[in-house]
């Protein structure tokens, strides 16, 4: 009975990891797409770093899924409702103009980080949680730095225009 319970917990963890991969892939694609369409170098650099952070997290998640999946596990299960909501939010931000899109994408990225942190807390395996927390904190650091740089650029632009 205990062995079945542990397998069930691991199956739940793998499912959570698959949802996280889906979310990270959407984030990576949206950020790298905006990086290629950015009109200034600051946004280009910022969204490249955020896209790379999402890519590193998704690669870590995939390696963890490969390590822990069973021989009879279904690799591509249907995505959860949350990953669908995140995909829709990224898709809605793609429809906006470039400047509004950058602001919207930063808000969606913050929301996604919050959701990833919640999913990380739902993992049953403390080892998985510890292994992934470094990657999630890297993403958080990139988002915080990006927000700070964008605010500094906006305030600098306002200051130079006033003078």
C-alpha positions in Angstrom: 0.0 0.0 0.0 2.8 2.4 0.9 4.6 1.7 -2.4 1.4 2.6 -4.4 1.0 5.8 -2.4 4.6 6.8 -3.2 4.1 6.1 -6.9 0.9 8.2 -6.8 2.7 11.1 -5.2 5.4 10.8 -7.8 2.8 10.8 -10.6 1.3 13.9 -9.1 4.7 15.5 -9.0 5.4 14.6 -12.7 2.1 16.1 -13.6 2.9 19.3 -11.8 6.3 19.4 -13.6 4.6 19.0 -16.9 2.3 21.9 -16.2 5.4 24.0 -15.2 7.1 23.0 -18.5 4.1 24.1 -20.5 4.0 27.5 -18.7 7.7 28.0 -19.0 7.6 27.2 -22.7 4.9 29.8 -23.3 6.9 32.4 -21.3 10.1 31.6 -23.2 8.4 31.9 -26.6 6.6 35.2 -25.8 9.6 36.9 -24.3 12.0 35.8 -27.1 9.4 36.9 -29.7 9.2 40.4 -28.1 13.0 40.4 -27.9 13.2 40.1 -31.7 10.6 42.8 -32.3 11.8 45.3 -29.7 12.4 48.8 -30.9 15.1 49.6 -28.3 18.2 47.8 -27.1 17.1 47.8 -23.4 13.9 45.9 -24.1 15.8 43.6 -26.5 18.3 42.7 -23.8 15.8 42.4 -21.0 13.4 40.1 -22.8 16.3 38.0 -24.1 17.5 37.4 -20.5 14.0 36.6 -19.3 13.4 34.3 -22.2 16.7 32.6 -21.4 15.7 32.2 -17.8 12.5 30.6 -18.8 14.4 28.3 -21.1 16.8 27.2 -18.4 13.9 26.5 -16.0 12.1 24.4 -18.7 15.3 22.4 -19.4 15.7 21.7 -15.7 12.1 20.6 -15.5 12.4 18.3 -18.5 15.5 16.6 -17.1 13.6 16.1 -13.8 10.6 14.6 -15.7 12.9 12.3 -17.6 14.6 11.2 -14.4 11.4 10.5 -12.5 8.9 9.2 -15.1 8.0 5.6 -15.0 8.4 3.2 -17.9 4.7 3.2 -18.6 4.2 7.0 -18.0 2.4 9.0 -20.6 4.7 11.8 -21.6 2.3 14.3 -23.0 -0.7 14.6 -20.9 -3.4 17.3 -21.4 -2.4 20.6 -19.9 -4.1 21.9 -16.8 -6.5 24.8 -16.8 -3.8 27.1 -15.3 -1.4 26.5 -18.1 -4.2 27.3 -20.5 -4.9 30.6 -18.7 -1.2 31.5 -18.8 -1.0 30.7 -22.5 -4.1 32.9 -23.1 -2.6 35.8 -21.2 0.6 35.6 -23.2 -1.4 35.4 -26.4 -3.5 38.5 -25.4 -0.3 40.4 -24.8 0.9 39.5 -28.3 -2.0 41.5 -29.9 -0.8 44.8 -28.5 1.5 47.5 -29.9 5.2 47.0 -29.1 5.4 49.4 -26.2 2.1 48.3 -24.6 3.1 44.7 -25.3 6.3 45.1 -23.3 4.4 46.5 -20.3 1.7 43.8 -20.6 4.3 41.1 -20.9 6.1 42.2 -17.8 2.8 41.9 -15.9 2.1 38.5 -17.3 5.6 37.4 -16.4 5.1 38.5 -12.8 1.8 36.5 -12.7 3.5 33.5 -14.2 6.3 33.7 -11.6 3.7 33.7 -8.9 2.0 30.7 -10.4 5.3 28.8 -10.8 6.1 29.4 -7.1 2.6 28.1 -6.1 3.2 25.0 -8.2 6.6 24.5 -6.7 5.1 24.5 -3.3 2.6 21.7 -4.4 5.4 19.3 -5.1 5.5 16.3 -2.7 9.2 15.7 -3.2 11.4 18.0 -1.2 14.3 17.0 -3.3 12.6 18.2 -6.5 11.5 21.4 -4.7 15.0 22.2 -3.7 16.5 21.4 -7.1 14.0 23.7 -8.9 13.9 26.5 -6.4 17.3 27.8 -7.6 16.0 28.0 -11.2 12.8 29.7 -10.1 14.8 32.2 -8.0 17.0 32.9 -11.0 13.8 33.8 -13.0 12.6 36.0 -10.1 15.9 37.8 -10.1 15.8 38.4 -13.8 12.2 39.8 -13.6 13.1 42.0 -10.7 16.2 43.4 -12.4 14.2 43.9 -15.6 11.5 45.8 -13.8 14.1 48.0 -12.1 15.9 48.7 -15.4 12.7 49.6 -17.2 11.6 52.0 -14.4 15.1 53.6 -14.3 14.9 54.1 -18.1 11.5 55.6 -17.9 12.5 58.0 -15.1 15.7 58.9 -17.0 13.7 59.7 -20.1 11.4 61.9 -18.2 14.3 63.7 -16.5 16.1 64.4 -19.8 12.9 65.6 -21.4 12.2 68.1 -18.6 15.7 69.5 -18.7 
